[in-house]
Amino acid sequence: MSAAFLNIATYRFVPLDDLAGLRERLFQQALGDGLKGTVLLAEEGINLCLAGPADGVARWLAALRSDPRFADLPVKQSWSEIQPFQRLKVKVKREIIRMNLPAIRPAAGRAPAVDATTLARWIAQGRCDEGRPIRLLDTRNAFEVDAGAFDGAVDWRLERFSDFPAALAAHRDELAGHTVVSYCTGGIRCEKAALVMQQLGLEHTVQLDGGILKYFEETAGQAPGWHGACFVFDEREALAPSLAPA
């Protein structure tokens, strides 16, 4: 894979107050390391998808992790034979994932999470470890769901993630009595979604830690209970459970 491009994706909800300076540092570092993709910064944290030569990615990550706020930042990795991004963008935004609910602040307290191995077991047995039936709740946009999803997952045909709170309010009672597992591509949307569900009184809610991509990785490409591919927002378009372009 020495000639291939290393793709990384990660996010973290952490208070940031030096956005302009941080943006400039990360942009110049990525530019020098030959990376392309997108980094979003907001007062609530960081969200990024980048690709480039493996050594350049390693240098950029080392520089990022030298900041104590990102010291142990985990990343999801995949490889591609082409550069999947056309340019480099490092932007300051109001939110790193737009929901339009400023009271939802994951940095102040994260919702419970379920790891990939445990979820695969829950899917096989049809219930969580406390005996409740599980409901998998897709928090992605409808066109993403059409590329692939967990079998039987709840799909509210969202046009954008900011539609999620209203859809949840309309369908809340359908989820009662279940352990609800919210999921998305990399974990950022389902993390906010799980907090909104808690706020609406759905106490047995968890997020899929690391999202679909981590599920693919941790289940060695077997992805029990999954069908199709995972849509990604770059020129690869979608990834198979092997994390290769579909």
C-alpha positions as CSV (number, residue, x, y, z in Angstrom):
1,M,0.0,0.0,0.0
2,S,3.0,2.3,-0.2
3,A,1.7,4.0,-3.3
4,A,-1.8,4.4,-1.9
5,F,-3.4,7.3,-0.1
6,L,-4.2,7.0,3.6
7,N,-7.6,8.3,4.6
8,I,-8.3,9.4,8.1
9,A,-11.5,10.5,9.8
10,T,-12.2,11.6,13.4
11,Y,-13.9,14.2,15.5
12,R,-13.9,15.3,19.1
13,F,-16.3,17.5,21.1
14,V,-14.0,19.6,23.2
15,P,-14.2,23.4,24.0
16,L,-12.0,25.5,21.7
17,D,-11.5,29.2,22.1
18,D,-8.6,30.0,19.7
19,L,-10.3,29.1,16.5
20,A,-8.6,31.5,14.1
21,G,-5.1,30.6,15.3
22,L,-5.8,26.9,15.3
23,R,-7.3,27.0,11.9
24,E,-4.1,28.7,10.5
25,R,-1.8,26.2,12.2
26,L,-3.7,23.1,11.0
27,F,-4.1,24.5,7.5
28,Q,-0.4,25.3,7.0
29,Q,0.7,21.9,8.5
30,A,-1.7,20.0,6.2
31,L,-0.6,22.0,3.2
32,G,3.0,21.3,3.9
33,D,2.3,17.6,4.4
34,G,0.5,17.2,1.1
35,L,-2.9,16.5,2.6
36,K,-6.4,17.3,1.1
37,G,-9.8,17.1,2.6
38,T,-11.8,19.1,5.2
39,V,-11.2,20.1,8.8
40,L,-14.1,21.8,10.6
41,L,-13.5,23.8,13.8
42,A,-16.1,25.3,16.1
43,E,-16.3,26.3,19.8
44,E,-17.7,22.7,20.4
45,G,-14.8,20.9,18.8
46,I,-13.1,19.5,15.7
47,N,-14.4,17.2,12.8
48,L,-12.1,16.1,10.0
49,C,-11.7,13.9,6.9
50,L,-8.3,14.1,5.3
51,A,-6.2,12.0,2.9
52,G,-2.6,12.0,1.7
53,P,0.7,10.1,1.8
54,A,1.0,8.0,4.9
55,D,4.1,9.9,6.2
56,G,2.4,13.2,5.6
57,V,-0.7,12.0,7.5
58,A,1.5,10.8,10.4
59,R,3.3,14.1,10.7
60,W,0.0,16.1,10.6
61,L,-1.5,13.8,13.3
62,A,1.6,14.1,15.5
63,A,1.3,17.9,15.3
64,L,-2.4,17.8,16.1
65,R,-1.9,15.5,19.0
66,S,0.9,17.7,20.5
67,D,-2.1,19.9,21.6
68,P,-3.3,18.4,24.9
69,R,-6.9,18.8,23.8
70,F,-6.3,16.2,21.1
71,A,-3.5,14.1,22.7
72,D,-5.3,10.8,22.6
73,L,-7.5,11.5,19.6
74,P,-8.4,8.2,17.9
75,V,-8.8,8.0,14.1
76,K,-10.5,5.7,11.6
77,Q,-8.3,4.7,8.7
78,S,-8.8,3.4,5.2
79,W,-6.8,3.3,2.0
80,S,-7.4,4.3,-1.6
81,E,-5.5,4.2,-4.8
82,I,-6.6,7.8,-5.7
83,Q,-6.7,11.0,-3.7
84,P,-10.4,11.2,-2.9
85,F,-10.4,15.0,-2.2
86,Q,-9.9,17.7,-4.7
87,R,-8.7,20.4,-2.3
88,L,-7.8,21.3,1.3
89,K,-10.3,23.2,3.4
90,V,-9.9,24.2,7.1
91,K,-13.0,26.1,8.2
92,V,-14.4,27.8,11.3
93,K,-18.1,27.0,11.7
94,R,-20.8,27.6,14.3
95,E,-21.1,23.8,14.8
96,I,-18.9,20.9,13.7
97,I,-22.1,19.1,12.9
98,R,-25.2,21.3,12.5
99,M,-28.2,20.5,14.6
100,N,-29.4,24.0,15.6
101,L,-29.8,23.0,19.3
102,P,-27.1,24.9,21.1
103,A,-28.2,23.4,24.4
104,I,-26.9,20.0,23.2
105,R,-23.2,20.1,24.2
106,P,-21.5,16.7,24.1
107,A,-18.3,18.1,25.6
108,A,-20.3,18.6,28.8
109,G,-21.3,15.0,29.1
110,R,-21.2,12.2,26.5
111,A,-24.1,9.8,26.0
112,P,-23.4,6.1,26.7
113,A,-21.9,4.2,23.8
114,V,-21.8,0.6,22.6
115,D,-18.8,-0.8,20.9
116,A,-18.9,-2.8,17.6
117,T,-18.3,-6.2,19.1
118,T,-21.1,-5.8,21.6
119,L,-23.5,-4.5,19.0
120,A,-22.8,-7.4,16.8
121,R,-23.7,-9.7,19.7
122,W,-26.8,-7.8,20.4
123,I,-27.9,-8.0,16.8
124,A,-27.3,-11.8,16.8
125,Q,-29.3,-12.3,20.0
126,G,-32.0,-9.7,19.1
127,R,-31.8,-7.9,22.5
128,C,-29.4,-6.0,24.7
129,D,-27.7,-7.6,27.7
130,E,-30.5,-6.3,30.0
131,G,-33.0,-8.2,27.9
132,R,-34.7,-5.3,26.0
133,P,-35.3,-5.5,22.3
134,I,-33.0,-3.3,20.3
135,R,-33.9,-0.7,17.7
136,L,-31.2,0.6,15.4
137,L,-31.8,4.2,14.5
138,D,-30.2,5.7,11.4
139,T,-29.4,9.4,11.9
140,R,-28.0,9.9,8.4
141,N,-29.6,11.5,5.4
142,A,-32.0,9.4,3.2
143,F,-29.6,9.2,0.3
144,E,-26.9,7.8,2.6
145,V,-29.3,5.2,3.9
146,D,-30.1,4.1,0.4
147,A,-26.5,3.1,-0.2
148,G,-26.5,0.7,2.8
149,A,-27.8,0.3,6.4
150,F,-28.3,-2.0,9.2
151,D,-31.0,-4.6,8.6
152,G,-34.4,-3.3,9.9
153,A,-33.0,0.0,11.1
154,V,-35.4,2.9,11.7
155,D,-35.1,5.4,8.8
156,W,-37.0,8.7,9.0
157,R,-35.9,9.8,5.5
158,L,-34.1,12.8,6.8
159,E,-33.1,15.4,4.3
160,R,-30.5,16.9,6.7
161,F,-29.3,16.2,10.2
162,S,-31.0,19.3,11.6
163,D,-34.3,17.6,10.8
164,F,-33.5,14.9,13.4
165,P,-35.0,16.6,16.5
166,A,-38.4,17.2,14.9
167,A,-38.5,13.6,13.5
168,L,-37.6,12.2,17.0
169,A,-40.3,14.3,18.7
170,A,-42.9,12.9,16.2
171,H,-41.8,9.2,16.6
172,R,-40.6,9.2,20.2
173,D,-43.3,6.8,21.4
174,E,-42.4,4.2,18.8
175,L,-39.0,3.8,20.5
176,A,-40.2,3.4,24.1
177,G,-39.4,0.1,25.7
178,H,-36.4,-0.6,23.5
179,T,-32.7,-0.1,23.8
180,V,-32.1,2.4,21.0
181,V,-28.8,2.4,19.2
182,S,-28.2,5.6,17.2
183,Y,-25.6,5.3,14.4
184,C,-24.1,7.3,11.6
185,T,-21.0,7.2,9.4
186,G,-18.3,8.1,11.9
187,G,-20.1,8.7,15.2
188,I,-20.5,12.5,15.3
189,R,-24.2,12.6,14.4
190,C,-25.3,9.7,16.5
191,E,-23.5,11.2,19.5
192,K,-25.6,14.3,19.4
193,A,-28.7,12.3,18.5
194,A,-28.3,10.1,21.6
195,L,-28.2,13.2,23.8
196,V,-31.4,14.5,22.3
197,M,-33.1,11.2,22.9
198,Q,-32.1,11.3,26.5
199,Q,-33.4,14.9,26.8
200,L,-36.8,13.6,25.5
201,G,-36.9,10.9,28.2
202,L,-35.7,7.9,26.3
203,E,-33.4,6.6,29.0
204,H,-32.2,3.4,27.3
205,T,-30.3,5.0,24.5
206,V,-26.7,4.5,23.3
207,Q,-24.6,5.6,20.4
208,L,-22.5,3.3,18.2
209,D,-19.0,4.2,19.2
210,G,-17.1,5.3,16.1
211,G,-20.1,4.8,13.8
212,I,-20.4,2.5,10.8
213,L,-16.7,2.8,9.8
214,K,-15.5,1.7,13.2
215,Y,-18.1,-1.2,13.0
216,F,-16.6,-2.3,9.7
217,E,-13.1,-2.1,11.1
218,E,-13.7,-3.8,14.4
219,T,-15.7,-6.7,12.8
220,A,-12.9,-7.3,10.3
221,G,-15.1,-6.5,7.4
222,Q,-17.8,-9.0,8.3
223,A,-20.3,-6.3,9.5
224,P,-23.0,-8.6,10.9
225,G,-26.5,-7.3,10.3
226,W,-25.4,-4.8,7.7
227,H,-26.3,-4.7,4.0
228,G,-24.9,-2.6,1.2
229,A,-22.1,0.0,1.4
230,C,-21.5,3.1,3.6
231,F,-21.8,6.4,1.7
232,V,-18.8,8.7,2.3
233,F,-18.6,12.4,1.3
234,D,-15.6,12.1,-1.1
235,E,-14.8,10.8,-4.5
236,R,-14.8,7.2,-3.4
237,E,-18.6,7.7,-2.9
238,A,-19.1,4.5,-0.8
239,L,-17.1,2.0,1.2
240,A,-17.7,-1.8,1.4
241,P,-17.4,-3.5,4.9
242,S,-13.8,-4.2,3.9
243,L,-13.3,-0.4,3.9
244,A,-12.3,-0.6,0.2
245,P,-14.2,1.6,-2.3
246,A,-17.5,-0.1,-3.1
